[in-house]
Amino acid sequence: MKRKTIRLSKIKIKPEMAITLPKPNKFRWKYAFYRDLHKFESEIILDNHYYLTDGYTTYLLAKMFGHKKIEVKIQNKKGEK
């Protein structure tokens, strides 16, 4: 996976993920982690079309705290290393 800084607005969320809310305890923990340490507890992982595959809570927190850009990991295309 390669790392890249992109605009938060470029991240695409599939509808089935968008209707799901993180568990309250998980969200509180990650919120407190960011608030106290000024960094995210987990990374955002995207597929090669910029669809979110992991890190939905981090994405929501980045939006909540007004981030315009964020570092993400982008998965390789199938068959690539």
C-alpha positions, 0 to 999 in steps of 0.5 A: 500500500502506498501513502498519500495525502488527499482532500477529504472530499475525494474519499468515496463512501459506499451507501451501505457504509454511510448508513452505519454508525460506529459503536458509541464506545468506539467513537468516544475512545477515538474522539478522546484519543484525537482530542488528547494527542492531536492525531488519529488512532487509526488510519484511513484505507482506500481502494484504488478508486478512493472508496473507503475500505477501513477507517470510517470512524477516523474519516468521520472525526476528520470531517468533524474537526474540519480537516481539509486533507488527510493522509491515507493508505491506498490499496494496490490494484489486484495483482499488484504488489 
